[in-house]
Amino acid sequence: MSRQFKTIAIIPARGGSKGVVGKNLREIEGRSLIERAIASASVKGYIDDIVVSTDSPEIQKTAQRCGLSVQQLRPASLATDSASVIDVLLHCIKEYEERNGSVIKSAVLLEPTSPFRNRSHVLKAMRKFEEGNFGSLVSVCPQVRKPENIQLKIDGGCLEPYIKKPSNLHICRQEMSNICRINSAIYVFNVERFRFSKKLLIPKVGYLEMTEIESVNIDSENDLQYARIINKK
């Protein structure tokens, strides 16, 4: 019997967080960040299964209430502040394939910290990834600050340019229309090539555009309050 090839969504959601305590269970208008991430992954026809990787029994129960089967918790070694998302993804994929007897062809990483990423964004990303024959596809938003203004703090209370030799100096924002930044909301990737490279940006790299507001990322209490204000409007 031939093995089944699948596309899965992986949602990493550990229980600990220094910037925002209990971050993945914090709510915006009655829905936690983990619930919002699960809802955004429900893309029939493109995503065959949704996997929540967590070390938290409470997050596990929340995912199960959303209809997911979270059968085991993430190993403690992959739930530390220093744990690499690459290692978490490799563990998730390996454990899923062994448990289900299937082969993961492609995967989409959806961090819960992007509360305004929704099912429509993920659907567009999956379609573009398949149609474009990309190694990976990431979501991006406009770069609103001039790259040459990024500075590095060094000894003696001084600054030096982080980009040593910028080839372009931008006089006004209108000249930056083709410059964007990765917003960390969506990463779609070919699993075989990901295993080999252990990188999320696999050439050729496609992109999905999102607005600056849609790209809000929750890393601090201020981010959470800002997202709640935006949501009301």
N, C-alpha and C positions, 0 to 999 in steps of 0.2 A: 504494500500500500504506500503510495507517495505521500510525503509530508505536506501539510497545508501551509501555504505562505500567508502571512498576516501583516497588517499595519496596526500598530498600537499607539495609544497616547500614554505617556508616562508623566505622572504628576508627583514630583518629590515634595514631601511635606513633613519635615521633622518637627518634633514637639518643642525643641529648644530654640530660643532666639534672644540675642542680646539687645538688638535695637528696638524690637517691639515684643514685649512679653506675650507668649502664647499667640504669636502672629497669625498663624494659619487658621486659627479658630476665631479670630477677631471679625466682627461683622460690619458690613456696610448696608444699611437699610434692611436689617434682619437676615442677611445672608452672609455666612462666613466666607473668607477667602478661599478655603478649600472647596466649599460648595459651588462657588462661582467658577472655579477652575474645572470642576467635574462637568458642570453644565456646558461650558464652552467646548468640551471634548466630545460631546454627544453629536457626532457628525456621521450619520448613517451613509453607507455606501463608500466611505473613505477610511473610517477608523473602525476596526473590527472589535477592539477591546480597549478598556481604560484600566490602567494600573496605577494605584496610589502606593508610593513607597514611603513608609513612615515608621518611626520608632515609638509612636505615641498610641496607646490603646484608645484614647479619646478620639483622635483623628481617625483611627481605624473604625470605630463605631460610627462616626459621622459618615464616612465613605460607605459603610454598609447600609446605613439608612438611605443613602442615595442610590442604592441598588447594586453596589459593587461588591465583589467577593475579595476582600483583603484577607488572605489566608494566613499570612505570617508577617511579623514585624521585621523591619530592617535591622541588620546586625548593628550592635553598638559602635563598632569600629567605623561604620559609615554614617553615623549620626552625630559626629563631633563638629565643632566649628571649622576645623581644618579639613574635613572630608571633602574630596573632590566630587563635583557633579558628574564628571566623566566616570569615576569608579562606581558611583551610584547607578548610573545608566547601564554600565556593563553588567553589574550584578543583577539589576532588574531584568534585563533582556535574557541573560543566561538562566535565571531562576524561572522565568516565564516559559521559555522553550522547553526546559527539562520537565516542568510540571504539566505542560499541555501537549507535549509531543509535536509542536509546530515550529516553523521557522519564521522569525521576524524579518521581513523584507525591508520595511521602513518604519520609522518611529517619529513621533512628534513630542518634543519636550514642552510642557506647559507649566511654568512656575506659578504658584498661587498668588504671588505678589503683584500680578498684573490684573487688577480687578475689573478693568474696563475692556479687556480683550473678551470677545464673545464668540458664539458659535459661527457667526457670519465670517469673522476674521479667519478662524481656523479652516472653515470650508474653502475660502478663497485661497488660503495658503496651500492646502492639500491639492486643490485643482491645479494651481500653478506649478507646484512641485512635480506632479505627474506629467503634465503637458510639456514642461520645459526640459525634462530629462536632466535635472540638476543633481549634483552630489549632495547638496544641502540647500535649504531655503530659510531665511531669517526675516523676522519683522523689523522694520526700521521706522524712524520718525525724523522730522527735520532737525538739522543741527542748527540751533539758534545762537550759539556762541562761536566766535571766530577761533578756529583751531590754533592759530599762532599765539593766542592769548593764554593758552594753557601753560602754567608755570610749575616748577618743581621747587619745593622748599629745601634748602641746603644748609649746611653748617654756617654759623655766624649770623643767623636771622636773615639770610639773603634768599633771593629767588634767581633761578636761571630758566631759560626756555626749555620746556619739556620736549618740544619738537625742535631739534637743533638747527636744521636747515630747511625751513618751510619753502617749498618751491613756489608757493602762491601766497601772496598777502592780499587779504580781502578788505577792500575799502568800505563796502556796504553789504548788507545782508542779501540784497538782490543778486549779488555775484555768487552766492552760496546755494543756488537753487538745486544743484546736483550733488550737494554734500549732505549726508545723512548720518545718523548714528543708530547702532543696534539698540533696540529698546528692551530686549530680553523677554518679550511676551511670547514669541513662537519660534521654535527651532524644529524644522523638519529635516530628516537626514536618512541617507541610505545606510542601513545597519552594517552590511558587509564592509563598506568602506570606512565606517566609523570604528569598527573593531580594529581595523588595520592602522588607521591614522591616530585614533584616540583624540580626535578634534571634532568640534561641532561645525566648523567652517570648512567644508569639503568642496573643492572646485569641481565644476563651476558652481558658484554660489548665486542663487536667486534671491529675490527679496519681495516682501509684501509691505506696502506703505500703510502706516497708521498715523493718525494725527497726534499732536503733542499731548492733548488731553487724554486720548485713548491709551497713551503710553505711560501714564502715571504708574510708578512702581513704589511699592510700600517697603521702605527700608527704615523708617523712623516713625515715631508717634505723630510728628508734624505731617508726614506723608499721609497717614491714615486720616487725620482730621481734614486735610486738604481734599482727599478723595471723597469723604463724606459730604463736604460742602459742594463739590462739583456734582455729585450724584443727585443732590436735592435740586440743583438747577437744570 
